[in-house]
Structures are given as structure tokens and as C-alpha cells.
Amino acid sequence: MTPEFVINIGRQAIETTLMVAAPMLIAALVIGLLISIFQAATQIQEQTMTFIPKIVGVFVTMLIFAPWILQKVTAFIRMIFEQLPNIGQ
């Protein structure tokens, strides 16, 4: 097992993690920004007002992107299992 092989697997793992997490993180970011703008415009400074919409938004995003997420994770795991014979070399 060469250092390049390990670095490549690590890079692909980080890439897959970021790609899978990106839709939920972007949804939370957009919802948080919209709520912050609403709070600034109305001068309502309730801290708990941001949690429920973010949780619901992330959950809905997860439901929408679940097939794509499963496809990406499955492809990565399949690639890992295909590389298992090369680990001992």
C-alpha cells in the first residue's frame, strides 16, 4: 500500500463527505440567513426562532436528496471494496 494510494482514498472520503453534507448545510445556511433578515427587519430578537425552521428545512432537504446521497455513499463504499485486494500489495 503506497502513500499515494492512502492519500487518494482519504481525498475521496473527504470529497464524498463534503458532497453528501453540502445540500443540508446550504439549506441551513439559506434558512438561517432568511430568518436573520426577517429578525433584523422586524426587530424580533428571539433566539429560539431559528431552530425549528432550520431543523425542518434540513430534514426536508435530506428527504429530497436521500436517493442521491445513497447513490454517492454506495459508490464510494463499492470503490473501497473493489480496492481491498490492492491494500495488501
C-alpha angles and dihedrals in degrees: 000000000000126000089243090057092052092045091050092051091047092049092050091048092053091045092051092047093051093046092049094046097042100084093052093044092049091048091051090047094050094044091048091050093050092048091048091052090048091049092049092049095048097032090231105146101185108148096200092056092083099054103066097048091047093049092048092045094050091046092050091046090050091052092049095047097037096105092049092046091050090049093052095045092045091050091051094048091046089052090050092051091047089054094051094095089055094054095077094051 
